[in-house]
């Protein structure tokens, strides 16, 4: 009797699993596995090009983070070094840190985008090496959102170097993590955050 009940349970699980409906980019074997007007293309549910739907176009898959350390550095302890950062999206998770961009501040040398020091009342940031992308984001504006719901728009003026540290140029600090938005006091103030916290989670995107 027990064996019969157990087999019945397994059979019902298999049936319910086979009736599962996949959404955009979900796994599929046949068209019946996909929701609504979606069809199965190369094992994933997607828009039907013959119908011309754009359901999945506005629900893109979450980018995969393939960034891994490229080595380590002994600098105030052992730290990983990175030449990459997580993929940028419309809401990129990051850690906000505090930086003094003025001459003699803890930011070390002048900003790498313009070779200048900056007033900390400017809404400015430095980005981890991967996000800095070889100076391609110099002068660009980014939108930052704190967990308290407050937002600020800031300009990229420098790199938060994830590849090296412990020298005069980097104020003898350790390499940055690969997910850092290093903000001026003006950025922290507008977000309603306390710099004494040192590091807080935020999200950011390009403007």
Buried (B, 14 or more C-beta within 10 A) or exposed (E): EEEEEEEEEEEEEEEEEEEEEBEBBBEBEEEEBBEEEBBBBEEBBBBBEEEEBEBBEEEEEEEEEEBEBEEEBEBEEEBBBBBBBBBBBEEBEBBBBBBBBBEEBEBBBBBBBEEEBBEBEBBBBBBBBBBBBEEEBBEBEBBBBBEEEEBBEBBBBBBBBBBBBBEEBBBEBBBBBBBBBBBBBBBBBBBEBEBEEEEBEBBBEEE
